[in-house]
Amino acid sequence: MAAPLHGSAGSPGTSGPGPGGGREGQRLRGGPGEGLGLRGGPGEGQRLHGGPSAAAAPQGRPPASALGLPGPGAPPARHEAAAMEPRRRVLLLGEGNFSFAAALCGAAGTRVVATCYESAEEAAGRRGAAGCTRRLRESGAEVLFSVDCTKLADYFSPEKREFDCIYFNFPHCGRKAGVVKNRELLAHFFRSSAEVLAEAGEIHVALCSGQGGTPADRPRREWHNSWQIVAVAAGAGFILSNVHPFKAETIPGYECTGYRSQDKSFSVEGALNYIFTRSTPLLRFKPMSCEIELESRKVSFQVPQVLTDKINRGFLEVNSNHPVRTIKEKLTAELSQAFPLQSIDNCLPLLHQGHFNSVCHSNVFWIVLSPEETLSTEEMPDGLANAGFFSHVDFCRDTDKNGCVDVQEGCHISTQYYLRPSLLPYAQAVIQRGAFLPGTLHVLSGPIFRKCLIAPSSMPVFHEMVFVCAVNRGTENSYIQTLVNNITTSIHSLHQTVSGLKLNVSLQEATSFETTELNDFAAFELQLSKIQYLVCVKIDASGSCEKGSCVGVIRTAQPESSDLVLVFASLHLDLLAMLICGISDWRMLWTSDTRFLHQFPRGELRLFKSFSLYPPSYVHDVSFWVPDGEEFDEIAFHTIARRVSGETVISIQLIDSYQQSETGRKSLCYRLTYQSCDKALSRQEVAEMQLLFRKEISQCLRVTLR
């Protein structure tokens, strides 16, 4: 029978047998996908109790509120406005001698509820406990005894829950318990806390040096020998939003006690205070239908599931403060000072029809149109104009020999359609209009959609900005240089308001790049038509290559029997936003978590600070036989991974390939890495995704699993 768990300060350097390397084809990594090679797996849940600790100012900031309460040294990780609200309700768990609670109760606007696991009689025997509890009560704080931190809902009625902050310092399950049992402790504690924490509340957990298993720990333990606190918290829906060093000397009257108040106190040198907040729910792609008017008929189509959370987000609308819109507006304003400029404000069609010359058919989202029977607008969910939920969407479609999707029988429209992968055809259409004026810079912008392999900067949807102008033959090169100079000035101006890092924008000839040097954006543009120049941005040592990251392409065309040359420039607004604001993961641009846009008030560009630190990553392998006589469609393989994982697969690597000499059958083995940039992602959730992924590739790609 397991030993009882107790409330007191935790043991430094606690270690024990880890859970091993995980099952075959499955591993858990610590840290934010840094290629650490540290393997293991989070433990199951168990009861948790603990003792006193403290928070201190973040590293790199001047010392301030050592308690982690509102103050210049330790701002709340979730909502800054919450710091101004009166009477923040704070719950302290597993107090030892209540000296930490006594120091906390003097904070202005704070209502403290201090608890310990032991009974009142046991607690009274601790040195200094009587004086601290008396001070707490005199200040209006509530003191509770015999509180089990894994069953918090049992001690607080619904009207007394909703704590703004929960402190749990140096938890430990007692005696010589190993890291596995302490992970189990933390798991139950986080699940229990979820029941009594306010929606915008915080959980503060202090651990001894190295126990957390994060890159912030110094020294850093091997992953399997740590408490894996971020992965454990993810199982209860929490993300790590801040880390503060723990400095006991900054807390007035604080006295660290040992486990069960033993004479030997715990070593708190190098200890850290981890601050957790609630995660938004994990994304589940739901079937959705979009209604449009096409050829004077109302038709609907089922939105590809990987795009259902990205259709109609309105990032470029007038009331948006998204950084993508800010960059688009700043560029437009800057260029209007140098060129006659006309914005094409009318709504651009979402669908293209027919075949896109020279573009690989597997790179576009083919659409199957449905008959006129569509949902009414009253049935549409909020925020998604002309969209509704269907009970099922068939991800796989029959294709012809060219890889094009066949249109359903009974559909009124017989032509094949796909989501627009570029705004270039609309720019070409502008030229055909009578209102097209040579010398005027015409501007179009909007989201475009492209199937692509999974990579840090490869996006299935992003916002493109296209400029088109007609100039006299022989002046096109000087015009292009002037255009790029003004774009460069705009980008420099935007970046200087955000960061002091050096930024370089260069115009480079496309022929100077090898195909392997091009990012997905430039490689796809090269399929559309010939490119003369690339617009590359490099910030310090960043960039996809020595020449920088391609954020734009420039091409020219000369109409027959004309002295004019057409200049087309395309910019990748999302990549620009990532480079300027220091956003390392494109998925963050599409997060539903309001903490992202709160960092850009009124569209003001700022250096982005992640609200989800050191997210755990999980690795799974999958092996299968490729169907005989068929070419394996790797883009479809990646697209299925995006869909079933809710965009939590961040890497797919081919790690083995084998072909039978007798039969010619080919076997492939891929390694998938799962990690969320903004949401809690647990080991169990990933295991379920992997099972679904295996099922889907078997059905959709007709592979034989091994």
C-alpha positions as CSV (number, residue, x, y, z in Angstrom):
1,M,0.0,0.0,0.0
2,A,1.3,3.4,-0.9
3,A,2.6,5.7,1.8
4,P,0.3,8.7,2.6
5,L,1.0,12.0,0.9
6,H,1.8,15.0,3.0
7,G,2.0,18.8,3.0
8,S,5.5,20.2,3.5
9,A,8.4,21.5,1.6
10,G,9.7,19.2,-1.1
11,S,13.0,17.5,-1.3
12,P,15.8,18.9,-3.5
13,G,17.4,16.7,-6.0
14,T,14.6,14.1,-5.7
15,S,15.2,11.3,-8.3
16,G,14.1,7.8,-9.0
17,P,13.5,5.4,-11.8
18,G,11.8,7.1,-14.8
19,P,9.2,5.5,-17.0
20,G,11.8,4.4,-19.5
21,G,12.0,5.2,-23.1
22,G,8.3,4.6,-23.9
23,R,6.7,2.1,-26.1
24,E,7.9,1.3,-29.6
25,G,7.2,4.1,-32.0
26,Q,6.3,6.5,-29.2
27,R,8.4,8.9,-27.2
28,L,7.9,12.0,-25.2
29,R,10.4,14.9,-25.5
30,G,11.0,17.7,-23.1
31,G,11.4,21.2,-24.2
32,P,10.1,23.2,-27.2
33,G,11.2,20.9,-30.0
34,E,14.8,21.6,-29.6
35,G,16.1,18.2,-30.7
36,L,17.2,17.4,-27.2
37,G,17.0,13.6,-27.7
38,L,15.7,13.2,-24.1
39,R,13.0,10.6,-24.0
40,G,10.4,9.4,-21.5
41,G,6.8,9.6,-20.7
42,P,4.6,11.5,-18.2
43,G,3.3,9.4,-15.3
44,E,-0.2,8.8,-14.3
45,G,-2.1,10.9,-11.8
46,Q,-1.9,10.6,-8.0
47,R,-2.6,12.6,-4.8
48,L,-0.4,15.7,-4.2
49,H,0.4,17.9,-1.3
50,G,3.3,20.3,-0.6
51,G,4.8,23.0,1.4
52,P,5.9,26.6,1.4
53,S,7.8,28.4,-1.2
54,A,7.9,31.8,-3.0
55,A,8.1,33.4,-6.4
56,A,10.6,36.0,-7.4
57,A,11.2,38.4,-10.3
58,P,11.7,37.0,-13.7
59,Q,15.3,36.6,-15.0
60,G,16.5,39.7,-16.6
61,R,14.1,42.0,-14.7
62,P,14.8,44.1,-11.6
63,P,13.7,42.4,-8.4
64,A,10.2,43.3,-7.4
65,S,7.3,41.3,-6.1
66,A,8.9,38.1,-4.8
67,L,5.5,36.6,-4.2
68,G,4.5,36.7,-7.9
69,L,1.6,39.0,-7.2
70,P,0.8,42.0,-9.4
71,G,3.9,44.2,-9.5
72,P,6.6,45.4,-11.9
73,G,8.7,42.4,-11.4
74,A,6.2,39.6,-12.0
75,P,3.2,40.7,-14.1
76,P,0.3,38.2,-14.5
77,A,0.9,35.8,-17.3
78,R,-2.6,35.9,-18.7
79,H,-4.5,39.3,-18.5
80,E,-2.7,42.4,-17.4
81,A,-6.1,44.1,-16.7
82,A,-6.7,41.4,-14.0
83,A,-3.9,43.0,-11.9
84,M,-6.1,46.1,-11.3
85,E,-9.2,44.2,-10.1
86,P,-9.8,44.4,-6.4
87,R,-9.8,41.5,-4.0
88,R,-7.9,38.8,-5.9
89,R,-8.7,35.5,-4.3
90,V,-5.5,33.5,-3.6
91,L,-5.4,29.9,-2.4
92,L,-2.2,28.5,-0.8
93,L,-1.9,24.8,-0.6
94,G,0.3,22.5,1.6
95,E,1.6,25.3,3.8
96,G,4.3,24.2,6.3
97,N,4.6,26.8,9.1
98,F,2.4,29.4,7.2
99,S,5.2,31.9,6.9
100,F,4.8,32.2,3.2
101,A,1.0,32.8,3.6
102,A,1.7,35.4,6.3
103,A,4.0,37.3,4.0
104,L,1.4,37.2,1.3
105,C,-1.6,38.3,3.3
106,G,-0.3,41.9,3.4
107,A,-0.6,42.4,-0.3
108,A,-3.1,45.0,-1.2
109,G,-6.3,43.9,-2.8
110,T,-5.7,40.2,-2.0
111,R,-7.9,37.8,-0.1
112,V,-5.9,34.8,1.1
113,V,-7.1,31.3,1.9
114,A,-4.1,29.4,3.4
115,T,-4.3,25.6,3.9
116,C,-2.2,22.7,5.0
117,Y,-2.5,18.9,4.8
118,E,-2.0,18.3,8.5
119,S,-4.5,18.7,11.2
120,A,-4.6,21.8,13.4
121,E,-2.9,19.9,16.3
122,E,-0.1,18.8,14.1
123,A,0.5,22.2,12.6
124,A,0.5,23.9,16.0
125,G,3.6,22.1,16.9
126,R,5.7,23.7,14.2
127,R,8.0,26.5,15.0
128,G,6.5,29.9,14.2
129,A,3.2,28.4,13.0
130,A,1.1,29.8,15.8
131,G,2.3,33.4,15.2
132,C,1.8,33.1,11.5
133,T,-1.7,31.7,11.7
134,R,-2.6,34.4,14.2
135,R,-1.4,37.1,11.8
136,L,-3.3,35.6,9.0
137,R,-6.6,35.6,10.8
138,E,-6.0,39.2,12.1
139,S,-5.6,40.3,8.5
140,G,-8.9,38.7,7.5
141,A,-7.3,35.6,5.8
142,E,-8.9,32.2,6.1
143,V,-6.9,29.3,7.5
144,L,-7.9,25.7,6.8
145,F,-6.4,22.4,8.0
146,S,-6.5,18.8,6.7
147,V,-7.0,19.9,3.1
148,D,-6.2,17.4,0.4
149,C,-4.9,19.2,-2.6
150,T,-6.1,16.5,-5.0
151,K,-9.8,17.0,-3.9
152,L,-10.2,20.7,-3.7
153,A,-13.8,20.8,-4.9
154,D,-14.7,18.9,-1.7
155,Y,-13.6,21.8,0.5
156,F,-15.1,24.8,-1.4
157,S,-18.7,25.2,-2.4
158,P,-19.3,26.5,-5.9
159,E,-19.8,30.1,-4.8
160,K,-16.4,30.0,-3.0
161,R,-14.4,28.6,-5.8
162,E,-13.1,30.7,-8.8
163,F,-9.7,31.5,-7.2
164,D,-7.6,34.0,-9.1
165,C,-4.3,32.4,-8.1
166,I,-3.3,29.0,-6.6
167,Y,0.1,28.6,-5.0
168,F,1.6,25.2,-4.4
169,N,5.2,25.3,-3.3
170,F,7.6,22.4,-3.3
171,P,5.2,19.5,-3.7
172,H,6.4,16.1,-2.8
173,C,4.7,12.8,-2.0
174,G,7.0,12.1,0.8
175,R,9.8,9.8,2.0
176,K,12.0,8.5,-0.8
177,A,9.4,8.7,-3.5
178,G,10.8,8.7,-7.1
179,V,10.1,11.0,-10.0
180,V,7.3,8.8,-11.3
181,K,5.2,9.1,-8.1
182,N,5.8,12.9,-8.0
183,R,4.6,13.2,-11.6
184,E,1.5,11.3,-10.5
185,L,1.2,13.8,-7.6
186,L,1.3,16.8,-10.0
187,A,-1.2,15.2,-12.4
188,H,-3.9,14.9,-9.7
189,F,-3.2,18.3,-8.3
190,F,-3.6,20.0,-11.7
191,R,-6.8,18.2,-12.4
192,S,-8.1,19.2,-9.0
193,S,-7.1,22.8,-9.4
194,A,-9.0,23.0,-12.7
195,E,-12.2,22.7,-10.7
196,V,-11.6,25.7,-8.5
197,L,-9.5,28.1,-10.6
198,A,-11.1,31.1,-12.3
199,E,-11.1,31.1,-16.1
200,A,-8.3,33.6,-16.3
201,G,-6.6,32.4,-13.1
202,E,-3.0,31.3,-12.6
203,I,-1.4,28.3,-10.9
204,H,2.1,28.9,-9.3
205,V,4.1,25.7,-8.6
206,A,7.6,26.0,-7.1
207,L,10.1,23.2,-7.6
208,C,13.7,22.6,-6.5
209,S,16.5,23.1,-9.0
210,G,16.3,20.8,-11.9
211,Q,13.1,19.0,-11.0
212,G,10.9,20.7,-13.6
213,G,12.8,19.3,-16.6
214,T,12.5,22.5,-18.6
215,P,15.2,24.5,-20.4
216,A,14.9,27.1,-17.6
217,D,16.2,24.6,-15.1
218,R,19.8,24.9,-14.1
219,P,21.2,22.3,-14.0
220,R,18.9,20.5,-16.3
221,R,18.1,16.9,-15.6
222,E,17.6,14.3,-18.2
223,W,14.0,14.3,-19.3
224,H,13.2,10.8,-17.9
225,N,14.7,11.8,-14.5
226,S,12.6,15.0,-14.1
227,W,9.1,15.7,-13.0
228,Q,8.1,16.7,-16.5
229,I,5.9,19.4,-15.1
230,V,4.8,21.0,-18.4
231,A,3.7,17.7,-19.9
232,V,1.9,16.7,-16.7
233,A,0.1,20.0,-16.5
234,A,-1.0,19.6,-20.2
235,G,-3.0,16.5,-19.1
236,A,-5.3,18.9,-17.1
237,G,-5.5,21.5,-19.8
238,F,-2.8,24.0,-18.6
239,I,0.2,25.6,-20.4
240,L,3.3,27.1,-18.9
241,S,3.1,30.8,-19.3
242,N,5.9,32.2,-17.2
243,V,8.9,31.1,-15.1
244,H,10.4,33.1,-12.2
245,P,13.5,32.3,-10.1
246,F,12.7,31.6,-6.5
247,K,14.5,33.8,-3.9
248,A,13.5,33.0,-0.3
249,E,15.6,36.0,1.0
250,T,13.2,38.5,-0.6
251,I,10.2,37.3,1.3
252,P,9.8,39.0,4.7
253,G,9.5,36.5,7.5
254,Y,9.6,33.4,5.3
255,E,11.2,30.3,6.7
256,C,11.6,27.2,4.6
257,T,10.7,24.0,6.5
258,G,11.7,20.4,5.6
259,Y,9.4,17.6,4.8
260,R,6.8,17.2,7.6
261,S,8.7,20.0,9.4
262,Q,11.9,18.0,9.9
263,D,14.9,20.0,11.2
264,K,16.7,19.7,7.8
265,S,15.2,22.3,5.5
266,F,15.2,21.9,1.7
267,S,17.7,23.5,-0.5
268,V,16.0,26.3,-2.5
269,E,19.0,27.5,-4.4
270,G,18.2,27.6,-8.0
271,A,14.6,26.8,-7.4
272,L,12.0,28.0,-9.9
273,N,8.4,29.1,-9.7
274,Y,6.3,27.9,-12.7
275,I,3.2,29.8,-13.6
276,F,0.5,28.0,-15.5
277,T,-2.7,29.2,-17.2
278,R,-5.6,27.6,-18.8
279,S,-5.3,26.5,-22.4
280,T,-7.9,27.1,-25.0
281,P,-9.5,23.7,-26.1
282,L,-7.6,21.6,-28.5
283,L,-8.6,22.2,-32.1
284,R,-11.0,19.6,-33.5
285,F,-11.7,20.1,-37.2
286,K,-15.4,19.9,-37.8
287,P,-17.1,19.5,-41.2
288,M,-18.3,22.8,-42.6
289,S,-20.1,23.9,-45.8
290,C,-19.6,27.2,-47.5
291,E,-22.3,28.8,-49.6
292,I,-21.4,31.0,-52.6
293,E,-23.0,32.4,-55.8
294,L,-21.5,30.9,-58.9
295,E,-22.7,31.5,-62.5
296,S,-26.0,33.0,-61.2
297,R,-26.6,30.0,-59.0
298,K,-26.3,29.4,-55.3
299,V,-24.1,26.4,-54.7
300,S,-22.3,25.1,-51.6
301,F,-19.1,23.2,-51.1
302,Q,-17.6,21.4,-48.2
303,V,-14.5,23.2,-46.9
304,P,-11.4,21.0,-46.6
305,Q,-11.2,20.1,-42.9
306,V,-7.7,21.5,-42.5
307,L,-9.1,24.9,-43.4
308,T,-12.3,25.0,-41.3
309,D,-10.7,27.2,-38.6
310,K,-9.1,29.5,-41.2
311,I,-12.0,30.3,-43.5
312,N,-13.5,33.8,-43.0
313,R,-11.2,34.8,-40.1
314,G,-11.3,38.4,-41.4
315,F,-7.7,39.3,-40.6
316,L,-7.6,42.0,-43.3
317,E,-11.0,43.6,-42.4
318,V,-11.2,47.2,-41.3
319,N,-11.9,46.3,-37.6
320,S,-9.1,43.8,-37.4
321,N,-6.0,44.6,-35.3
322,H,-4.1,41.5,-36.5
323,P,-0.5,42.2,-37.4
324,V,-1.0,40.9,-40.9
325,R,-3.5,43.7,-41.6
326,T,-1.2,46.3,-39.9
327,I,1.6,45.4,-42.2
328,K,-0.7,45.4,-45.3
329,E,-2.0,48.9,-44.4
330,K,1.4,50.3,-43.6
331,L,2.8,49.0,-46.9
332,T,-0.2,50.5,-48.8
333,A,0.2,53.9,-47.1
334,E,4.0,54.0,-47.8
335,L,3.6,53.1,-51.4
336,S,0.8,55.6,-52.0
337,Q,3.3,58.3,-51.2
338,A,5.5,57.2,-54.1
339,F,3.1,55.9,-56.7
340,P,-0.4,56.6,-57.9
341,L,-2.2,53.7,-56.2
342,Q,-5.5,52.0,-56.5
343,S,-6.7,49.3,-54.1
344,I,-9.0,46.6,-55.5
345,D,-11.6,46.5,-52.7
346,N,-14.2,44.4,-54.3
347,C,-14.5,40.8,-53.0
348,L,-12.3,38.4,-54.9
349,P,-13.8,35.0,-55.8
350,L,-12.8,32.2,-53.4
351,L,-12.8,29.6,-56.2
352,H,-10.8,29.1,-59.4
353,Q,-12.1,26.9,-62.1
354,G,-10.5,24.6,-64.7
355,H,-6.8,23.7,-64.6
356,F,-4.0,25.8,-63.2
357,N,-1.3,25.5,-65.8
358,S,2.0,24.0,-64.7
359,V,0.9,23.7,-61.0
360,C,1.1,20.2,-59.5
361,H,-2.5,19.1,-58.9
362,S,-1.7,17.7,-55.5
363,N,-0.8,21.2,-54.3
364,V,-4.3,22.6,-54.6
365,F,-7.5,22.1,-52.6
366,W,-10.0,20.6,-55.1
367,I,-13.6,21.4,-54.4
368,V,-16.7,19.4,-55.1
369,L,-19.7,21.6,-55.6
370,S,-23.1,20.5,-54.3
371,P,-26.6,21.4,-55.6
372,E,-28.6,24.4,-54.7
373,E,-30.0,23.0,-51.5
374,T,-27.9,24.8,-48.9
375,L,-28.2,25.9,-45.3
376,S,-29.9,29.2,-44.5
377,T,-27.8,32.0,-42.9
378,E,-29.8,31.5,-39.7
379,E,-28.2,28.0,-39.3
380,M,-24.7,29.4,-39.6
381,P,-22.4,29.5,-36.5
382,D,-21.3,32.9,-35.2
383,G,-18.3,34.5,-36.9
384,L,-18.5,32.3,-40.0
385,A,-20.5,34.0,-42.7
386,N,-22.2,31.6,-45.1
387,A,-20.9,28.6,-43.3
388,G,-22.6,25.6,-41.6
389,F,-21.8,22.3,-40.1
390,F,-22.5,19.0,-41.8
391,S,-22.5,15.6,-40.2
392,H,-19.7,14.2,-42.4
393,V,-17.1,15.3,-44.9
394,D,-15.4,12.8,-47.1
395,F,-11.7,13.8,-47.2
396,C,-10.8,11.5,-50.0
397,R,-12.1,12.0,-53.5
398,D,-11.8,9.9,-56.7
399,T,-9.4,11.6,-59.1
400,D,-8.9,11.3,-62.8
401,K,-5.6,10.3,-64.4
402,N,-4.3,13.9,-64.0
403,G,-5.1,13.9,-60.3
404,C,-8.1,16.2,-60.6
405,V,-11.2,15.7,-58.5
406,D,-14.4,14.5,-60.3
407,V,-17.5,16.6,-59.7
408,Q,-20.4,14.9,-58.0
409,E,-23.3,13.7,-60.2
410,G,-26.3,15.9,-60.2
411,C,-24.2,19.1,-59.7
412,H,-25.5,22.0,-61.7
413,I,-21.9,23.2,-62.4
414,S,-19.9,20.8,-64.5
415,T,-16.5,22.5,-64.4
416,Q,-13.9,21.5,-61.8
417,Y,-13.1,24.1,-59.1
418,Y,-10.4,24.6,-56.4
419,L,-9.7,27.1,-53.7
420,R,-7.6,29.9,-55.1
421,P,-3.8,29.2,-54.6
422,S,-2.8,32.6,-55.9
423,L,-4.2,36.1,-56.5
424,L,-2.1,36.4,-59.7
425,P,-5.1,35.5,-62.0
426,Y,-7.1,38.3,-60.5
427,A,-4.2,40.7,-61.0
428,Q,-4.2,39.6,-64.7
429,A,-7.9,40.1,-64.9
430,V,-7.5,43.7,-63.6
431,I,-5.4,44.4,-66.7
432,Q,-8.3,43.5,-69.0
433,R,-10.6,46.1,-67.5
434,G,-11.1,49.4,-69.1
435,A,-10.3,51.2,-65.9
436,F,-6.7,49.8,-65.8
437,L,-4.4,52.8,-66.0
438,P,-0.7,52.5,-67.0
439,G,1.6,53.9,-64.4
440,T,-0.9,53.3,-61.6
441,L,0.0,50.7,-59.0
442,H,-3.0,48.4,-58.5
443,V,-3.1,46.4,-55.2
444,L,-5.0,43.2,-54.4
445,S,-4.8,41.3,-51.1
446,G,-6.5,38.3,-49.5
447,P,-6.0,34.7,-48.2
448,I,-4.8,32.0,-50.5
449,F,-4.7,28.2,-50.1
450,R,-2.0,25.7,-51.0
451,K,-1.4,22.1,-50.0
452,C,2.2,21.7,-48.8
453,L,4.5,19.6,-46.8
454,I,4.6,20.2,-43.0
455,A,7.5,22.6,-42.1
456,P,7.9,25.6,-39.8
457,S,7.2,28.2,-42.5
458,S,5.0,26.1,-44.8
459,M,1.4,27.3,-44.5
460,P,-1.7,25.7,-46.1
461,V,-3.2,29.2,-46.0
462,F,-1.7,32.7,-45.9
463,H,-2.3,36.2,-47.0
464,E,-0.9,37.4,-50.2
465,M,-0.5,41.0,-51.4
466,V,-0.1,41.5,-55.1
467,F,0.9,44.7,-57.0
468,V,0.5,45.2,-60.7
469,C,1.5,48.1,-62.9
470,A,2.1,48.7,-66.6
471,V,5.2,50.8,-67.4
472,N,7.0,51.8,-70.6
473,R,9.3,49.2,-72.1
474,G,12.9,49.8,-71.0
475,T,11.9,51.4,-67.7
476,E,10.8,48.2,-66.0
477,N,14.0,47.6,-64.2
478,S,14.3,51.1,-62.7
479,Y,10.6,50.8,-61.8
480,I,11.1,47.5,-60.0
481,Q,14.1,48.9,-58.1
482,T,12.0,52.0,-57.0
483,L,9.2,49.7,-56.0
484,V,11.4,47.4,-53.9
485,N,13.2,50.5,-52.3
486,N,9.8,51.7,-51.1
487,I,8.8,48.3,-49.8
488,T,12.2,48.1,-48.1
489,T,11.7,51.4,-46.4
490,S,8.3,50.3,-45.2
491,I,9.6,47.1,-43.8
492,H,12.5,48.8,-42.0
493,S,10.1,51.4,-40.6
494,L,7.8,48.6,-39.2
495,H,10.7,46.6,-37.8
496,Q,12.4,49.5,-36.1
497,T,9.3,50.1,-33.9
498,V,9.4,46.4,-32.8
499,S,13.0,45.4,-32.4
500,G,16.6,46.7,-32.4
501,L,17.9,43.7,-34.4
502,K,19.4,44.5,-37.7
503,L,17.1,43.8,-40.7
504,N,18.3,43.5,-44.3
505,V,15.9,43.5,-47.3
506,S,17.5,42.6,-50.6
507,L,16.4,42.2,-54.2
508,Q,18.0,39.1,-55.7
509,E,17.9,37.5,-59.2
510,A,15.9,34.3,-59.1
511,T,18.6,32.6,-61.2
512,S,21.1,33.0,-58.3
513,F,19.1,30.5,-56.2
514,E,19.2,26.7,-56.5
515,T,15.7,25.1,-56.3
516,T,16.6,23.5,-53.0
517,E,17.3,26.9,-51.5
518,L,13.8,28.2,-52.2
519,N,11.2,28.1,-49.5
520,D,7.7,26.7,-50.3
521,F,6.3,30.1,-51.1
522,A,9.0,30.8,-53.8
523,A,8.9,27.2,-55.1
524,F,5.2,27.3,-55.7
525,E,5.4,30.8,-57.3
526,L,8.0,29.3,-59.7
527,Q,5.4,26.8,-60.8
528,L,3.0,29.5,-61.7
529,S,5.2,31.4,-64.1
530,K,8.8,32.6,-64.6
531,I,10.2,34.8,-61.8
532,Q,12.8,37.5,-62.4
533,Y,13.5,38.6,-58.8
534,L,13.1,37.5,-55.2
535,V,12.6,39.8,-52.3
536,C,14.5,38.4,-49.4
537,V,14.5,39.4,-45.7
538,K,17.2,38.5,-43.2
539,I,17.2,39.5,-39.5
540,D,20.6,38.9,-37.9
541,A,21.4,35.2,-38.5
542,S,17.8,34.3,-39.3
543,G,16.5,33.2,-42.7
544,S,16.0,29.9,-44.5
545,C,19.4,30.3,-46.2
546,E,22.5,32.6,-46.3
547,K,20.6,34.9,-48.6
548,G,17.6,35.3,-46.3
549,S,14.0,34.2,-46.3
550,C,12.0,34.9,-49.5
551,V,8.9,37.0,-48.7
552,G,8.2,38.2,-52.2
553,V,8.6,37.5,-55.9
554,I,8.6,39.9,-58.9
555,R,7.8,38.9,-62.4
556,T,7.3,40.8,-65.7
557,A,5.2,40.1,-68.8
558,Q,5.0,41.9,-72.1
559,P,1.6,42.0,-73.9
560,E,1.8,41.4,-77.7
561,S,1.8,44.5,-79.9
562,S,2.4,46.8,-77.0
563,D,5.1,49.1,-75.8
564,L,4.2,48.5,-72.2
565,V,5.7,46.0,-69.8
566,L,3.6,44.6,-66.9
567,V,5.2,44.3,-63.5
568,F,3.7,41.9,-61.0
569,A,5.0,41.8,-57.4
570,S,3.7,39.3,-54.8
571,L,4.3,39.6,-51.0
572,H,3.8,36.9,-48.4
573,L,2.2,39.0,-45.6
574,D,2.2,36.2,-43.0
575,L,6.0,35.6,-43.3
576,L,6.6,39.3,-43.0
577,A,4.6,39.4,-39.8
578,M,6.5,36.5,-38.4
579,L,9.9,38.1,-39.2
580,I,9.0,41.6,-38.0
581,C,7.2,40.5,-34.8
582,G,9.5,37.6,-33.9
583,I,6.9,34.9,-34.3
584,S,8.6,31.5,-34.8
585,D,5.6,29.4,-35.6
586,W,3.1,30.2,-38.3
587,R,0.3,28.5,-36.4
588,M,0.4,31.2,-33.8
589,L,-0.9,33.7,-36.4
590,W,-4.1,31.6,-36.5
591,T,-4.5,30.9,-32.8
592,S,-8.0,31.4,-31.3
593,D,-6.3,32.3,-27.9
594,T,-7.1,36.0,-27.3
595,R,-3.7,36.4,-25.6
596,F,-2.2,36.7,-29.1
597,L,-4.1,39.7,-30.3
598,H,-4.0,41.3,-26.9
599,Q,-0.3,41.8,-27.6
600,F,-1.1,44.0,-30.6
601,P,-3.6,46.6,-29.3
602,R,-5.1,48.9,-32.0
603,G,-2.9,47.1,-34.5
604,E,0.4,48.3,-32.9
605,L,3.2,46.0,-33.9
606,R,5.3,44.6,-31.0
607,L,7.8,41.8,-30.4
608,F,5.7,38.8,-29.7
609,K,6.1,37.0,-26.3
610,S,4.9,33.4,-26.3
611,F,2.3,32.6,-23.6
612,S,3.0,28.9,-23.9
613,L,6.6,28.1,-22.9
614,Y,8.5,24.8,-23.4
615,P,5.6,22.8,-24.8
616,P,6.2,19.1,-24.7
617,S,6.6,17.2,-28.0
618,Y,5.7,13.6,-28.7
619,V,7.2,11.3,-31.3
620,H,5.4,8.4,-33.1
621,D,6.6,6.2,-35.9
622,V,4.5,4.6,-38.6
623,S,5.5,1.9,-41.2
624,F,3.5,0.7,-44.1
625,W,3.7,-0.9,-47.6
626,V,3.0,1.3,-50.5
627,P,0.3,0.0,-53.0
628,D,1.9,-1.9,-55.8
629,G,2.4,0.2,-59.0
630,E,1.4,3.5,-57.3
631,E,3.5,6.6,-56.6
632,F,3.2,7.5,-53.0
633,D,1.6,11.0,-52.6
634,E,3.6,12.6,-49.8
635,I,1.6,15.8,-49.8
636,A,-1.6,13.9,-49.3
637,F,0.2,12.1,-46.5
638,H,1.1,15.4,-44.8
639,T,-2.4,16.8,-45.4
640,I,-4.0,13.9,-43.6
641,A,-1.6,14.4,-40.7
642,R,-2.6,18.1,-40.5
643,R,-6.3,17.2,-40.4
644,V,-6.3,14.4,-37.8
645,S,-3.9,16.2,-35.5
646,G,-5.6,19.6,-35.6
647,E,-2.3,21.1,-37.0
648,T,-0.2,19.7,-34.0
649,V,2.1,17.7,-36.2
650,I,5.2,19.9,-36.6
651,S,7.5,17.5,-38.4
652,I,7.3,14.4,-40.6
653,Q,10.6,12.7,-41.4
654,L,11.3,9.7,-43.6
655,I,13.6,7.5,-41.5
656,D,13.6,4.3,-43.4
657,S,12.8,2.9,-46.9
658,Y,13.0,-0.7,-47.9
659,Q,12.1,-2.6,-51.1
660,Q,11.8,-6.3,-51.4
661,S,14.0,-7.7,-54.1
662,E,11.7,-10.6,-54.8
663,T,8.4,-8.8,-55.2
664,G,9.4,-5.2,-55.6
665,R,7.1,-4.1,-52.8
666,K,8.2,-0.9,-51.1
667,S,8.0,-0.1,-47.4
668,L,8.3,3.3,-45.8
669,C,8.8,4.4,-42.2
670,Y,8.0,7.9,-41.1
671,R,8.5,9.7,-37.8
672,L,5.9,12.2,-36.7
673,T,6.5,14.8,-34.1
674,Y,3.5,16.3,-32.3
675,Q,3.7,19.7,-30.5
676,S,1.3,22.5,-30.0
677,C,2.5,26.1,-29.9
678,D,-0.5,27.6,-28.1
679,K,-2.5,24.8,-26.5
680,A,-2.1,22.0,-23.9
681,L,-1.3,18.7,-25.6
682,S,-1.2,15.5,-23.6
683,R,0.4,12.2,-24.2
684,Q,-3.1,10.5,-24.3
685,E,-4.5,12.9,-26.8
686,V,-1.5,12.4,-29.1
687,A,-1.8,8.6,-28.8
688,E,-5.5,8.9,-30.0
689,M,-4.4,11.1,-32.9
690,Q,-1.8,8.6,-34.0
691,L,-4.4,5.8,-34.0
692,L,-6.7,7.9,-36.1
693,F,-3.8,8.8,-38.5
694,R,-3.0,5.2,-39.1
695,K,-6.6,4.5,-39.8
696,E,-7.0,7.4,-42.2
697,I,-3.8,6.7,-44.3
698,S,-4.9,3.1,-44.6
699,Q,-8.3,4.1,-46.0
700,C,-7.3,7.2,-48.0
701,L,-3.9,6.2,-49.4
702,R,-4.6,2.5,-49.5
703,V,-1.3,1.7,-47.7
704,T,-0.9,-1.6,-45.8
705,L,0.2,-0.9,-42.2
706,R,3.0,-2.9,-40.7
